[in-house]
Amino acid sequence: MAVPAKNLKLDSKRRITLGKLAENDVTSYDAELKDDGTIILHPKVEIPAHEAWLYKNPEALAGVLKGMEDIKAGRVTYMDFSEYADDEIE
């Protein structure tokens, strides 16, 4: 969804604030500087290091994405494992 153009003023240290323009998940931006002085900001969403393995493992990522598709399509089965909650793990 496009946001109407806004005039962002520089503060005394020549900074601008983007917080109100950013989507909720955006944590940083890549800045692209054009020859004519235009600055294009590309929003980024960073992930925790302990989750990065998933994106480096195509088979695991495909499994997660398929599971999400199955959930959306209603192809899920509820299973109750609460009877095993107190069992010791070997």
ZAKERO-601803 format. One record per residue: x, y, z of N, C-alpha, C, O in turn; residue in three letters. Coordinates in Angstrom, 2 decimals, always signed. Example, Ala and Ser with C-alpha at 12.3 -4.5 7.8 and 13.67 -1.06 7.14 Angstrom:
<atoms>
+---------+---------+---------+---------+---------+---------+---------+---------+---------+---------+---------+---------+------+
:    n_xx :    n_yy :    n_zz :   ca_xx :   ca_yy :   ca_zz :    c_xx :    c_yy :    c_zz :    o_xx :    o_yy :    o_zz : resn :
+---------+---------+---------+---------+---------+---------+---------+---------+---------+---------+---------+---------+------+
:  +13.19 :   -5.69 :   +7.80 :  +12.30 :   -4.50 :   +7.80 :  +13.20 :   -3.30 :   +7.80 :  +14.24 :   -3.32 :   +8.46 :  Ala :
:  +12.85 :   -2.25 :   +7.08 :  +13.67 :   -1.06 :   +7.14 :  +12.90 :   +0.03 :   +7.87 :  +13.41 :   +1.14 :   +8.04 :  Ser :
+---------+---------+---------+---------+---------+---------+---------+---------+---------+---------+---------+---------+------+
</atoms>
This chain:
<atoms>
+---------+---------+---------+---------+---------+---------+---------+---------+---------+---------+---------+---------+------+
:    n_xx :    n_yy :    n_zz :   ca_xx :   ca_yy :   ca_zz :    c_xx :    c_yy :    c_zz :    o_xx :    o_yy :    o_zz : resn :
+---------+---------+---------+---------+---------+---------+---------+---------+---------+---------+---------+---------+------+
:   +0.84 :   -1.17 :   +0.00 :   +0.00 :   +0.00 :   +0.00 :   +0.89 :   +1.24 :   +0.00 :   +1.76 :   +1.39 :   +0.86 :  Met :
:   +0.69 :   +2.10 :   -0.94 :   +1.50 :   +3.32 :   -1.05 :   +1.09 :   +4.34 :   +0.00 :   -0.10 :   +4.54 :   +0.27 :  Ala :
:   +2.09 :   +4.97 :   +0.56 :   +1.86 :   +6.03 :   +1.54 :   +1.97 :   +7.35 :   +0.80 :   +2.88 :   +7.53 :   -0.01 :  Val :
:   +1.05 :   +8.29 :   +1.05 :   +1.15 :   +9.58 :   +0.37 :   +2.50 :  +10.23 :   +0.66 :   +3.08 :  +10.03 :   +1.73 :  Pro :
:   +3.01 :  +11.00 :   -0.29 :   +4.30 :  +11.67 :   -0.12 :   +4.27 :  +12.55 :   +1.12 :   +3.27 :  +13.21 :   +1.40 :  Ala :
:   +5.38 :  +12.56 :   +1.85 :   +5.50 :  +13.39 :   +3.05 :   +6.77 :  +14.19 :   +2.95 :   +7.77 :  +13.74 :   +2.40 :  Lys :
:   +6.73 :  +15.39 :   +3.49 :   +7.91 :  +16.23 :   +3.57 :   +8.56 :  +15.97 :   +4.92 :   +8.02 :  +16.35 :   +5.96 :  Asn :
:   +9.73 :  +15.32 :   +4.91 :  +10.44 :  +15.00 :   +6.14 :  +11.55 :  +16.01 :   +6.35 :  +12.43 :  +16.17 :   +5.50 :  Leu :
:  +11.50 :  +16.69 :   +7.46 :  +12.49 :  +17.74 :   +7.76 :  +13.70 :  +17.15 :   +8.47 :  +13.56 :  +16.26 :   +9.32 :  Lys :
:  +14.87 :  +17.65 :   +8.13 :  +16.09 :  +17.26 :   +8.82 :  +16.12 :  +17.90 :  +10.20 :  +15.69 :  +19.04 :  +10.36 :  Leu :
:  +16.64 :  +17.17 :  +11.19 :  +16.80 :  +17.78 :  +12.50 :  +18.16 :  +18.50 :  +12.55 :  +18.83 :  +18.61 :  +11.52 :  Asp :
:  +18.54 :  +18.98 :  +13.71 :  +19.78 :  +19.77 :  +13.82 :  +21.03 :  +18.97 :  +13.49 :  +22.08 :  +19.54 :  +13.19 :  Ser :
:  +20.93 :  +17.64 :  +13.54 :  +22.07 :  +16.78 :  +13.19 :  +21.92 :  +16.19 :  +11.79 :  +22.60 :  +15.23 :  +11.44 :  Lys :
:  +21.01 :  +16.78 :  +10.99 :  +20.75 :  +16.39 :   +9.60 :  +20.20 :  +14.96 :   +9.48 :  +20.55 :  +14.23 :   +8.56 :  Arg :
:  +19.34 :  +14.58 :  +10.42 :  +18.70 :  +13.26 :  +10.42 :  +17.21 :  +13.42 :  +10.16 :  +16.63 :  +14.48 :  +10.39 :  Arg :
:  +16.61 :  +12.34 :   +9.66 :  +15.16 :  +12.28 :   +9.53 :  +14.67 :  +11.03 :  +10.26 :  +15.42 :  +10.07 :  +10.42 :  Ile :
:  +13.42 :  +11.05 :  +10.69 :  +12.82 :   +9.92 :  +11.39 :  +11.84 :   +9.23 :  +10.46 :  +10.96 :   +9.87 :   +9.88 :  Thr :
:  +11.98 :   +7.90 :  +10.33 :  +11.12 :   +7.13 :   +9.43 :  +10.12 :   +6.27 :  +10.17 :   +9.29 :   +5.61 :   +9.54 :  Leu :
:  +10.17 :   +6.26 :  +11.49 :   +9.36 :   +5.35 :  +12.29 :   +7.89 :   +5.29 :  +11.92 :   +7.34 :   +4.19 :  +11.84 :  Gly :
:   +7.26 :   +6.41 :  +11.69 :   +5.83 :   +6.41 :  +11.39 :   +5.54 :   +5.92 :   +9.97 :   +4.40 :   +5.56 :   +9.66 :  Lys :
:   +6.55 :   +5.90 :   +9.11 :   +6.36 :   +5.44 :   +7.74 :   +6.60 :   +3.94 :   +7.59 :   +6.12 :   +3.32 :   +6.64 :  Leu :
:   +7.34 :   +3.36 :   +8.52 :   +7.76 :   +1.96 :   +8.42 :   +6.63 :   +1.01 :   +8.75 :   +5.79 :   +1.30 :   +9.61 :  Ala :
:   +6.60 :   -0.13 :   +8.07 :   +5.68 :   -1.21 :   +8.42 :   +6.13 :   -1.78 :   +9.77 :   +7.27 :   -1.57 :  +10.18 :  Glu :
:   +5.25 :   -2.49 :  +10.44 :   +5.55 :   -2.99 :  +11.78 :   +6.79 :   -3.88 :  +11.84 :   +7.54 :   -3.81 :  +12.82 :  Asn :
:   +7.02 :   -4.72 :  +10.84 :   +8.13 :   -5.68 :  +10.89 :   +9.45 :   -5.10 :  +10.40 :  +10.49 :   -5.75 :  +10.56 :  Asp :
:   +9.45 :   -3.93 :   +9.82 :  +10.67 :   -3.35 :   +9.26 :  +11.62 :   -3.00 :  +10.40 :  +11.25 :   -2.33 :  +11.36 :  Val :
:  +12.89 :   -3.47 :  +10.27 :  +13.89 :   -3.19 :  +11.30 :  +15.05 :   -2.36 :  +10.78 :  +15.80 :   -1.78 :  +11.57 :  Thr :
:  +15.20 :   -2.28 :   +9.47 :  +16.28 :   -1.47 :   +8.89 :  +15.97 :   -1.22 :   +7.42 :  +14.99 :   -1.74 :   +6.87 :  Ser :
:  +16.82 :   -0.42 :   +6.79 :  +16.66 :   -0.09 :   +5.37 :  +18.00 :   -0.19 :   +4.67 :  +19.04 :   +0.09 :   +5.26 :  Tyr :
:  +17.96 :   -0.60 :   +3.40 :  +19.10 :   -0.43 :   +2.51 :  +18.85 :   +0.86 :   +1.75 :  +17.74 :   +1.09 :   +1.27 :  Asp :
:  +19.86 :   +1.71 :   +1.65 :  +19.71 :   +2.98 :   +0.94 :  +20.36 :   +2.89 :   -0.42 :  +21.52 :   +2.49 :   -0.53 :  Ala :
:  +19.62 :   +3.26 :   -1.45 :  +20.13 :   +3.30 :   -2.82 :  +20.25 :   +4.78 :   -3.21 :  +19.26 :   +5.51 :   -3.22 :  Glu :
:  +21.46 :   +5.20 :   -3.53 :  +21.71 :   +6.59 :   -3.87 :  +21.81 :   +6.73 :   -5.39 :  +22.65 :   +6.10 :   -6.02 :  Leu :
:  +20.94 :   +7.56 :   -5.97 :  +20.91 :   +7.77 :   -7.41 :  +21.80 :   +8.97 :   -7.78 :  +22.09 :   +9.83 :   -6.95 :  Lys :
:  +22.21 :   +9.00 :   -9.04 :  +23.07 :  +10.08 :   -9.53 :  +22.43 :  +11.46 :   -9.38 :  +23.14 :  +12.46 :   -9.20 :  Asp :
:  +21.10 :  +11.52 :   -9.45 :  +20.42 :  +12.82 :   -9.37 :  +20.15 :  +13.26 :   -7.92 :  +19.49 :  +14.27 :   -7.70 :  Asp :
:  +20.67 :  +12.51 :   -6.94 :  +20.49 :  +12.86 :   -5.53 :  +19.30 :  +12.16 :   -4.88 :  +19.09 :  +12.29 :   -3.67 :  Gly :
:  +18.54 :  +11.44 :   -5.66 :  +17.40 :  +10.69 :   -5.12 :  +17.92 :   +9.58 :   -4.21 :  +18.90 :   +8.91 :   -4.53 :  Thr :
:  +17.25 :   +9.40 :   -3.10 :  +17.56 :   +8.31 :   -2.18 :  +16.35 :   +7.38 :   -2.13 :  +15.25 :   +7.81 :   -1.81 :  Ile :
:  +16.57 :   +6.11 :   -2.46 :  +15.50 :   +5.12 :   -2.41 :  +15.81 :   +4.18 :   -1.25 :  +16.89 :   +3.60 :   -1.18 :  Ile :
:  +14.87 :   +4.05 :   -0.34 :  +15.04 :   +3.18 :   +0.81 :  +14.29 :   +1.87 :   +0.59 :  +13.11 :   +1.87 :   +0.26 :  Leu :
:  +15.00 :   +0.78 :   +0.76 :  +14.42 :   -0.55 :   +0.61 :  +14.28 :   -1.16 :   +2.01 :  +15.29 :   -1.46 :   +2.65 :  His :
:  +13.03 :   -1.36 :   +2.49 :  +12.84 :   -1.88 :   +3.84 :  +13.35 :   -3.32 :   +3.97 :  +13.27 :   -4.11 :   +3.03 :  Pro :
:  +13.88 :   -3.63 :   +5.16 :  +14.38 :   -4.96 :   +5.45 :  +13.75 :   -5.47 :   +6.74 :  +13.42 :   -4.70 :   +7.65 :  Lys :
:  +13.59 :   -6.76 :   +6.79 :  +13.14 :   -7.43 :   +8.01 :  +14.25 :   -8.41 :   +8.37 :  +14.57 :   -9.32 :   +7.61 :  Val :
:  +14.82 :   -8.22 :   +9.52 :  +15.91 :   -9.09 :   +9.95 :  +15.35 :  -10.21 :  +10.82 :  +14.32 :  -10.05 :  +11.48 :  Glu :
:  +16.04 :  -11.34 :  +10.80 :  +15.61 :  -12.48 :  +11.59 :  +16.68 :  -12.80 :  +12.62 :  +17.86 :  -12.51 :  +12.40 :  Ile :
:  +16.29 :  -13.39 :  +13.73 :  +17.28 :  -13.78 :  +14.74 :  +18.25 :  -14.82 :  +14.16 :  +17.87 :  -15.63 :  +13.32 :  Pro :
:  +19.50 :  -14.79 :  +14.62 :  +20.52 :  -15.72 :  +14.13 :  +20.11 :  -17.18 :  +14.33 :  +20.41 :  -18.03 :  +13.49 :  Ala :
:  +19.43 :  -17.47 :  +15.43 :  +19.05 :  -18.86 :  +15.69 :  +17.96 :  -19.37 :  +14.75 :  +17.66 :  -20.56 :  +14.74 :  His :
:  +17.35 :  -18.49 :  +13.95 :  +16.36 :  -18.89 :  +12.95 :  +16.92 :  -18.90 :  +11.54 :  +16.26 :  -19.38 :  +10.62 :  Glu :
:  +18.11 :  -18.37 :  +11.35 :  +18.69 :  -18.25 :  +10.01 :  +18.93 :  -19.60 :   +9.34 :  +18.91 :  -19.69 :   +8.11 :  Ala :
:  +19.15 :  -20.64 :  +10.14 :  +19.41 :  -21.97 :   +9.57 :  +18.29 :  -22.41 :   +8.62 :  +18.54 :  -23.08 :   +7.62 :  Trp :
:  +17.06 :  -22.02 :   +8.94 :  +15.92 :  -22.45 :   +8.13 :  +16.04 :  -21.95 :   +6.70 :  +15.72 :  -22.67 :   +5.75 :  Leu :
:  +16.50 :  -20.71 :   +6.53 :  +16.60 :  -20.13 :   +5.20 :  +17.82 :  -20.64 :   +4.44 :  +17.94 :  -20.42 :   +3.24 :  Tyr :
:  +18.72 :  -21.32 :   +5.15 :  +19.90 :  -21.92 :   +4.51 :  +19.67 :  -23.39 :   +4.19 :  +20.53 :  -24.04 :   +3.60 :  Lys :
:  +18.51 :  -23.92 :   +4.59 :  +18.18 :  -25.33 :   +4.39 :  +16.93 :  -25.43 :   +3.53 :  +15.81 :  -25.40 :   +4.06 :  Asn :
:  +17.10 :  -25.54 :   +2.21 :  +15.94 :  -25.53 :   +1.30 :  +14.90 :  -26.61 :   +1.60 :  +13.70 :  -26.38 :   +1.46 :  Pro :
:  +15.35 :  -27.79 :   +2.02 :  +14.41 :  -28.87 :   +2.31 :  +13.55 :  -28.54 :   +3.54 :  +12.34 :  -28.75 :   +3.53 :  Glu :
:  +14.17 :  -28.02 :   +4.58 :  +13.43 :  -27.66 :   +5.78 :  +12.48 :  -26.50 :   +5.49 :  +11.33 :  -26.52 :   +5.94 :  Ala :
:  +12.95 :  -25.49 :   +4.75 :  +12.10 :  -24.35 :   +4.41 :  +10.90 :  -24.80 :   +3.58 :   +9.78 :  -24.33 :   +3.81 :  Leu :
:  +11.13 :  -25.69 :   +2.61 :  +10.02 :  -26.21 :   +1.79 :   +9.00 :  -26.92 :   +2.68 :   +7.79 :  -26.79 :   +2.45 :  Ala :
:   +9.47 :  -27.68 :   +3.68 :   +8.56 :  -28.37 :   +4.58 :   +7.72 :  -27.41 :   +5.40 :   +6.52 :  -27.62 :   +5.58 :  Gly :
:   +8.34 :  -26.35 :   +5.90 :   +7.60 :  -25.35 :   +6.67 :   +6.58 :  -24.65 :   +5.80 :   +5.43 :  -24.46 :   +6.21 :  Val :
:   +6.98 :  -24.26 :   +4.58 :   +6.04 :  -23.58 :   +3.67 :   +4.88 :  -24.49 :   +3.29 :   +3.74 :  -24.03 :   +3.20 :  Leu :
:   +5.16 :  -25.77 :   +3.06 :   +4.09 :  -26.72 :   +2.74 :   +3.15 :  -26.85 :   +3.93 :   +1.93 :  -26.89 :   +3.76 :  Lys :
:   +3.71 :  -26.93 :   +5.12 :   +2.87 :  -27.01 :   +6.31 :   +1.96 :  -25.80 :   +6.45 :   +0.80 :  -25.94 :   +6.83 :  Gly :
:   +2.49 :  -24.63 :   +6.14 :   +1.67 :  -23.41 :   +6.22 :   +0.56 :  -23.44 :   +5.17 :   -0.56 :  -23.01 :   +5.43 :  Met :
:   +0.88 :  -23.95 :   +3.97 :   -0.15 :  -24.09 :   +2.93 :   -1.23 :  -25.07 :   +3.38 :   -2.42 :  -24.83 :   +3.18 :  Glu :
:   -0.80 :  -26.19 :   +3.99 :   -1.76 :  -27.18 :   +4.48 :   -2.70 :  -26.57 :   +5.53 :   -3.90 :  -26.83 :   +5.51 :  Asp :
:   -2.15 :  -25.77 :   +6.42 :   -2.97 :  -25.12 :   +7.45 :   -4.00 :  -24.20 :   +6.79 :   -5.18 :  -24.23 :   +7.14 :  Ile :
:   -3.54 :  -23.37 :   +5.84 :   -4.47 :  -22.45 :   +5.15 :   -5.57 :  -23.20 :   +4.42 :   -6.71 :  -22.73 :   +4.36 :  Lys :
:   -5.23 :  -24.38 :   +3.86 :   -6.20 :  -25.16 :   +3.10 :   -7.06 :  -26.06 :   +3.99 :   -7.94 :  -26.76 :   +3.49 :  Ala :
:   -6.81 :  -26.04 :   +5.30 :   -7.61 :  -26.85 :   +6.20 :   -7.19 :  -28.30 :   +6.25 :   -7.92 :  -29.14 :   +6.77 :  Gly :
:   -6.02 :  -28.61 :   +5.72 :   -5.53 :  -30.00 :   +5.73 :   -4.71 :  -30.24 :   +7.00 :   -3.49 :  -30.44 :   +6.95 :  Arg :
:   -5.39 :  -30.21 :   +8.13 :   -4.73 :  -30.41 :   +9.42 :   -5.50 :  -31.42 :  +10.24 :   -6.71 :  -31.60 :  +10.05 :  Val :
:   -4.82 :  -32.07 :  +11.15 :   -5.43 :  -33.03 :  +12.06 :   -5.02 :  -32.65 :  +13.47 :   -3.84 :  -32.47 :  +13.75 :  Thr :
:   -5.96 :  -32.54 :  +14.34 :   -5.67 :  -32.24 :  +15.73 :   -5.29 :  -33.52 :  +16.44 :   -6.00 :  -34.53 :  +16.34 :  Tyr :
:   -4.19 :  -33.49 :  +17.15 :   -3.75 :  -34.64 :  +17.92 :   -3.44 :  -34.18 :  +19.33 :   -2.78 :  -33.16 :  +19.52 :  Met :
:   -3.90 :  -34.92 :  +20.32 :   -3.70 :  -34.56 :  +21.72 :   -2.65 :  -35.49 :  +22.32 :   -2.88 :  -36.70 :  +22.46 :  Asp :
:   -1.51 :  -34.92 :  +22.69 :   -0.43 :  -35.70 :  +23.28 :   -0.29 :  -35.41 :  +24.77 :   +0.74 :  -35.74 :  +25.37 :  Phe :
:   -1.29 :  -34.81 :  +25.37 :   -1.19 :  -34.41 :  +26.77 :   -0.99 :  -35.60 :  +27.70 :   -0.43 :  -35.44 :  +28.79 :  Ser :
:   -1.44 :  -36.78 :  +27.31 :   -1.27 :  -37.95 :  +28.17 :   +0.21 :  -38.31 :  +28.36 :   +0.57 :  -39.01 :  +29.30 :  Glu :
:   +1.05 :  -37.81 :  +27.47 :   +2.49 :  -38.11 :  +27.54 :   +3.28 :  -36.98 :  +28.20 :   +4.51 :  -37.06 :  +28.28 :  Tyr :
:   +2.63 :  -35.95 :  +28.65 :   +3.31 :  -34.76 :  +29.16 :   +4.22 :  -35.04 :  +30.34 :   +5.23 :  -34.36 :  +30.51 :  Ala :
:   +3.89 :  -36.02 :  +31.16 :   +4.70 :  -36.32 :  +32.33 :   +5.72 :  -37.43 :  +32.10 :   +6.49 :  -37.76 :  +33.00 :  Asp :
:   +5.74 :  -38.01 :  +30.91 :   +6.71 :  -39.07 :  +30.61 :   +8.12 :  -38.50 :  +30.55 :   +8.32 :  -37.38 :  +30.08 :  Asp :
:   +9.08 :  -39.26 :  +31.02 :  +10.48 :  -38.82 :  +30.92 :  +11.00 :  -39.07 :  +29.52 :  +10.65 :  -40.06 :  +28.88 :  Glu :
:  +11.84 :  -38.17 :  +29.07 :  +12.45 :  -38.29 :  +27.76 :  +13.78 :  -39.00 :  +27.93 :  +14.60 :  -38.63 :  +28.77 :  Ile :
:  +13.99 :  -40.03 :  +27.12 :  +15.25 :  -40.79 :  +27.22 :  +16.35 :  -40.12 :  +26.45 :  +17.48 :  -40.62 :  +26.43 :  Glu :
+---------+---------+---------+---------+---------+---------+---------+---------+---------+---------+---------+---------+------+
</atoms>
